[in-house]
Amino acid sequence: MTVNARGESAIKSDILRDRRQYYVKEVKAPLLKSLVRCTQKGNKLFERVFLLWDVLMIVRSIYRYPEPTRDNVKKKMNHILFDIWDEFFEKDTNTHKTALFKAIRRILACEIEHDSHYSQRFTWFLKKLTDKYISGEWPPLEPWCPVDYWDDPVKEKELEKVTLEFKRYLTINGRPFHEVET
């Protein structure tokens, strides 16, 4: 990992010092404005045209963020997230959604790296979600999930087990499915 004389990561130094005004005016402001406006659009033709414009501004803003890598970020949170993202991209086989998830990773990593406002709120949100998961309020992921577009041998074994269990209890006129001749 590369750090500057202040001990900052390359991304933090770039966003907060080298090109701060650029990121404030040309990246974050249009991104936030467009995200908020997208939630307020109606169904009229001119509103749809503005929605397309806002989507274009969102995409443009996302790709103005530097590409985060293990070498240009310093925070341990980001290195942990990179481990999780790497595993995610190994298992996720839906190539149509890859760009979306990489855009999410890009924004999240850059914001966590340079802005404690967002990193603290992300950690708070993660803690609350973890509490809900541990308490049982957030339903656990079934062992065979995610089902579609997911390459994981553990999931495949669990799916086979569930399918066999289902067939065992499946009956036709009260007789087990495997005993019925078709």
Residue pairs with C-beta under 8 A, 6 or more apart in sequence:
1 9
1 70
1 71
1 72
1 73
1 74
2 9
2 10
2 71
2 72
3 9
3 10
3 74
4 10
4 13
6 13
7 74
8 16
8 17
8 74
9 72
9 73
9 74
9 75
9 113
10 66
10 71
10 72
10 73
11 66
11 68
11 72
11 73
11 109
11 110
11 113
11 114
12 74
12 113
12 114
14 66
15 23
15 66
15 110
15 113
15 114
16 114
23 64
26 61
26 64
27 61
27 64
27 65
28 61
30 57
30 58
30 60
30 61
31 57
31 58
31 61
31 62
31 107
33 54
33 57
34 54
34 55
34 57
34 58
34 61
35 54
35 58
37 50
37 51
37 54
38 51
38 54
38 55
38 58
41 47
41 48
41 50
41 51
41 54
59 103
62 103
62 106
62 107
63 106
65 106
65 107
65 110
66 72
66 110
67 106
68 78
68 82
68 105
68 106
68 109
68 110
68 113
70 79
70 82
73 79
73 82
73 109
73 113
74 113
75 112
75 113
75 119
77 112
77 119
77 123
78 109
78 112
78 113
81 105
81 108
81 109
81 112
82 109
85 101
85 105
88 101
89 98
89 101
90 151
91 150
91 151
91 152
92 98
92 101
92 149
92 150
92 151
93 149
93 150
93 151
94 148
94 149
97 149
108 122
111 118
111 119
111 122
112 118
112 119
112 122
113 119
129 138
132 138
133 140
142 158
143 154
143 155
143 158
143 162
144 155
144 158
144 159
144 161
144 162
145 155
146 155
147 155
147 159
167 177
167 178
168 176
168 178
170 176
170 177
171 177
172 180
173 180
